[in-house]
């Protein structure tokens, strides 16, 4: 009787609350921390940049000093030689570092896909630079590229070469490019390695039966199957290289002179050193649009090649 009474009471309580889903709000509790973080640190800053891009605001004047100036910031950007110099350095940095990183990453990925002794350890070693703290990377390369006592110059002395690296306006940007390639090759190789392991084995077997050379198999089978991966790497590396800031701020601070003042560091200087937040926001907005267009063009070009393959 007691069991029947409990069951009846439960049924009554359920009938009194039709349509209520007590677990429906629990999901929002789980995503609330991430959602609040996205709103506070991504959505609000993004909206603020778009709004401030059309204002003249010096941080020292406080919020009361914000004045709307229309498109004056964008007109000033078009006439700013410092902006175009930073754009040129950024393009050099991207155009040199990204293709070399992808090519070397592909070669390393193909090598690590072979049955080598200690292959798992080698994969971890090559990927390690990608996850090491940027400060540790910067300090290590500062010692390696010391113009007088660095290991790199001691090796190059045998060939009669002694670059000034970070102390030279001609060598500072190439030094940063070398660091970017060194840090990104392991990441690219790991992504390529994952794609290589999913390559269609039956096509390789058919090519072996037909007596195809290694180059023919790479050109006809491997490369077309890796095109989606290459698109992904090109897009992410272009975005990452155009936003490169940490090593520049840590090692060169845009110098010597302005030889390493890329667009991200120029934007930082404008906003946080000269306190021109409205102008810096306009630079950020223009940079975002430029990177978006470059990324879309890269994606469409590679996508067209993938379809033609």
N, C-alpha and C positions, 0 to 999 in steps of 0.2 A: 504493500500500500504506500509506504514512504517513497519508494522508487517511482511509482506512478505519479505521486503528487509532485515530486521534483520535476519530472518530465513535463507535466501539465503546466507548471509554473514557468518553465523555460519557454514552452510554446507560446504562452500568453505574452511574455516579455518580447518575444520575437515579433509577434503579430502587432504589438503596440508601436513598433518602430519600423514600419515598412519603408524600404528604400534607403535606410541609413546604412552607410558603409564606414564603420569605425576605422578601417585601415586605410581609407583613401588619403587622409592627410599625413600619414606617416611617411609616405614617399617624399613629400615636400620638406619634412624635417631632415631627411637624409641629404637632400640636395641644397638645403638652405645655406650651409657654410660656403660651398662653392659658388652658389648663385649670388650671395652677398659679395663675395670676393670679386666676381666678374663685374657686378654692377659698380662696386666702389673703385676698382683698380683698372677696369677696361672701358666700360660703357661711359661712365661719367667723365674720365679724362678724354676719351675720344670726342664726346660732345663738346667738352670745354675747348679742345684744340680747334674744332671747326668754328665755334663762336668767337674765340679770341683772335683767330686769323683775320677777322674783319674789324679789329680794334687796335688802338694805340694804347698800350699799357706798359708802364714802367713799374716793376714790382715795388720799388721804393715808395711810390705814391699811394699804395694801398688799393683796396677794391674801389674806393671812390674815384680813383684816377683813371678808370677804364672809360675810354671814349671811342665811339664808333667812327671809323674812318673809311668805310666802304672797301674798295679794292686798292687803296693806296699801298698797302703792304705788298700786293702782288705786282704792282707797277714798279715799286722799289726793287723787288727781287729781280725783275727783268733787267734792271739797270745796275745791279750789284755785281761788280767784278769778283768780289770775294766769294759770292755764291757760285758763280760759274767756274771759278778756279776749283772750288770744293767738288763740284759736279764732275769736272774733268778728272780729278784725282780718284774719285769714287769709281768712275767708269774704268779707269786703268786698273784699279784694284780688283774690280769684279771681272773684267774681261780676261785678265791674266790668271787670277787665282782660281776661278770657278772651272774653266775647261781643264786646267792642269790637275786640279783636285779630282775631277771626274775620271780623267784618263788614267791617272796613277791609281786611283781607287779601283777602277775596272781591272787593270793589270794585276794589282795585288789580290783582288777577289778571285780572279782566275787561278792565280798561283796557289792561293790557300784552299781552293776547291780540289786540288790534287791530293792524293794520299801521301802526305809528307809526315815524317816522324815529328811528334810533338805539335801537330797541327792545331789542337785546341789551345795550347799555351801561346802559340804564335798569334792566333786570332785575338786572344785577350791582350797581348802586348801591343799589337797594332791599334787596337781600339782604345787603349788606355788614354792617349793624349786627348781624345774627344771629351772625356769625363773629368779630367784633371782641372783643378781650380785655376782660373785665369791668372791669378796673382803668382801662383807657383810656376806656371808656364812663362810668364813675363820675366820673372827673376832668373829662371834657368837660361832663357835665351839671352838675357842681358849679359850673363857671365860667358856664355858660349861665343857671343858676338862682340865681346870687348875688343876694341881696335888694337890694343897693345898686348893683352895677355890671354885673349879668348882662344879656345881650342880651334874654332873655325879658321881664324886668321893664322894660327900656327900651321895648320894643314895647307892653307893657300899660299903661305910663304914659299913653299917648295916650288910653286909655279910663278913666283914673282908677283903675286897679287896680294894687296893688303887694303881691303875696303874699310871705309870709316864706319859703315853700318849706321847705327842710330845717332852717331855724332856727325854724320854727313847728310846734307840736304839732298844729295844725289842717290845715296844708298839706303836711306831710312825707309822709304816706301817699298823697295824691293825686299828689305829685311822683313817687313810686316807681311808681305805676300808669301815669303818663304814660311813664316810662322803659321799663316792661315792654311797653307797647303799641308804642312806637317800635321796640323791639328785636325784636318778634315779628311785626309786620305783613309784613315782607319775606319771612320764612320761610313764612307762610301763603299769601302771594300766589304764591310759587313752587310750592307744593304744589297750589294751586287751578289755576294755569296749566297744570301737567302734566295735571290731570284734564280741564280744558276742551279741551285738544287731542285728548283721546280721546273727546269727546262724539260721539254719532251724527249725522253730517252729513246723512244722508238724512232725518232727522226735521226738521231745520232747513229743508231744501229743500222738504219737503212743507208746512211751516208757511208758507213764503214764497209758495207757490202758492195757499194758502188765504187769504192776506192777513192773517196773524196779526201783531199788534203786537209790539214788542220786549219789552214786559212779559209778554205772553201766552207768548211763546217762553221767557222766563226761568222763568216760573212752572210751565209744563207740561213743558218739556224740560230746561233747564239745571239748575234746582234739584234735581229728582229724581235726575239723573245725578251730582250733586255730593254727595248725602247720605252715601255711604260715606266720601268724603274729609272731610266735615264731622265725622263721627263720629270719625275718626282724629285730626283736629286738636283737637277738644274734649277727647278723652281725654288726649292728650299735653300739651296746654296746662294742663289742670287739674292733672295730676301735677306739671308743671314749676312752676306758680305756687304750689302748696302747699308745694313744697320750696325756694322762693326764699330765698336766704341771702346770696349774694355781695355784691350791691349794698347790702343792709341792713347787713351787717357793715362794709363799706367806708365808707359815707357817714354813716349815722345811728346805728349801734350800738344799734338798738332805740329811740332817742330821737327828738325831745326827750321826756324822761320815759319813758313806755313806749308812745308813740303809734305806733311802727312795730315793736313787738315781736310779730312773727308767730310761729306755732307752731314753725317751724324754728329761729328765733333764740332763742326761749324754751327750747327743748330744749338748744341750744348753751350758753346761760347756765347752765342747771341742771347740765349735765355738766362743762363745761370752765372755768367760773368759780366755781361753788359745789362742784364735785367730788362731786355726788350722782349717781353713775353708775347706780345702781339705779333711782332715780326718773326720771332722764333716759331710760333704756331703756324704762321703762313708758310714758312720754310718746310715745316713738318708736313703740312697738307700737300704742298707741291711735290715733296719727296714721295709721299704715299701714292699719289696719283702716278708719278713717273715709274715707280717700282711696280705698281699694278699693271700699267701698260706694258712694260718690259716683260713681266712675267706672263701675261696673256699672249704676247707675241711669241715668246719662246714656246709656250705650251701648244699654240696653234701650229707653229712650224714643225715641231717634232711630231705632233699628232698627224699632220698631213703625211709626213714621211712614214709613220707607222702604218697608215692605211695603204700607202702605195706599196709597202713591202708585201 
